[in-house]
Amino acid sequence: MLEIEEDDLSREQTRALLALHRAGPHASSPPGHVFAFDLSDLHSPGVTGLTSQKARAGPATGSIPHA
């Protein structure tokens, strides 16, 4: 079962996953054409961080910007 929880994104495993997630687009896109939040953006008051851990699938992260 997949459990999703609110997270302040401070865990080392979460930070490593976010860094990996951002590295791919930055490596393969022209400068100024990557539209992904960095960690400081994800700590904004208008964004809720979410994480999930499933035994064989590994960690997952997401965020929800508030309108």
C-alpha positions in Angstrom: 0.0 0.0 0.0 1.2 3.5 -0.9 1.1 6.0 2.0 1.5 9.7 1.2 2.5 12.0 4.0 3.1 15.7 4.4 6.8 16.4 4.7 9.0 19.4 5.3 11.5 17.9 2.8 14.4 17.9 5.3 15.2 14.2 5.2 18.5 13.4 3.5 16.9 10.7 1.3 14.2 13.2 0.2 16.8 15.9 -0.6 18.9 13.4 -2.6 15.9 12.4 -4.7 15.0 16.0 -5.4 18.6 16.7 -6.4 18.5 13.7 -8.8 15.1 14.8 -10.2 16.5 18.3 -11.0 19.8 17.1 -12.4 18.3 15.3 -15.5 16.5 18.3 -17.0 19.4 20.6 -16.2 21.8 18.3 -18.0 19.6 17.9 -21.2 17.9 21.3 -21.5 19.2 24.7 -22.6 19.9 27.3 -19.9 16.7 29.0 -18.7 14.4 26.2 -20.0 14.1 24.1 -16.9 10.9 24.8 -14.9 11.3 22.9 -11.7 11.3 24.2 -8.1 14.5 24.1 -6.2 14.5 23.2 -2.6 14.2 26.9 -1.4 11.1 27.2 -3.6 9.6 24.1 -2.1 9.9 25.6 1.4 7.6 28.6 0.4 4.6 29.1 2.6 2.3 28.4 -0.5 3.7 24.9 -1.2 3.0 21.7 0.7 5.7 19.0 0.3 4.6 15.3 0.1 6.6 12.1 0.3 5.9 8.4 -0.1 7.8 5.3 0.5 6.8 1.9 -1.0 8.9 -1.1 -0.2 10.1 -2.1 -3.7 9.4 1.1 -5.5 11.7 3.4 -3.5 10.9 7.0 -2.4 8.7 9.5 -4.2 8.2 13.2 -3.7 5.7 15.7 -4.9 4.5 19.2 -4.1 1.2 21.1 -4.3 1.3 24.8 -4.8 -1.6 26.6 -3.2 -3.6 29.1 -5.2 
